[in-house]
Amino acid sequence: MRTTPPTKIAGALPAEHRSRLMGVAREADFPESARLNEWMLQPRARRLGAVATTPVRTYEFDAAAVRTMMDTDPAFGSAMGHWVAQVLAHRLHAARVRLLDLHAPHGSGSRL
């Protein structure tokens, strides 16, 4: 069982893929209450579903460049796909636990 969230690039991608990805990255700072978007999945439109509750320091990627790299290098595309799937699974599990904690009998959302 993974004890840390799979959102860290350093642990999620092999070094060669990580260095390629960071080649199209730039550091970005977002203020508290900034709306964050997702660009990886169709329809590649701004969905502004996440709202930062604290200031955020992160990396911003050139979406078109990353998608091109994924299309031209199957190993890189596979690694990115696995990373995104791990992040989504982690977020879904966290949301499930939170909903169970709020609406189910006490303790239903935690694992034994």
Number of C-alpha atoms within 10 A of each C-alpha: 3 6 5 9 12 20 15 11 15 11 13 19 18 12 12 9 19 17 13 13 19 15 13 15 17 11 10 11 12 14 12 12 13 16 15 13 14 15 15 15 9 7 9 11 11 11 12 11 9 12 12 13 11 11 12 14 11 12 12 13 17 13 15 12 14 21 16 11 17 17 13 11 12 11 13 21 18 13 17 22 14 14 19 17 13 16 17 14 13 17 15 12 13 13 13 14 18 15 13 16 15 13 11 12 9 10 12 15 19 11 6 5
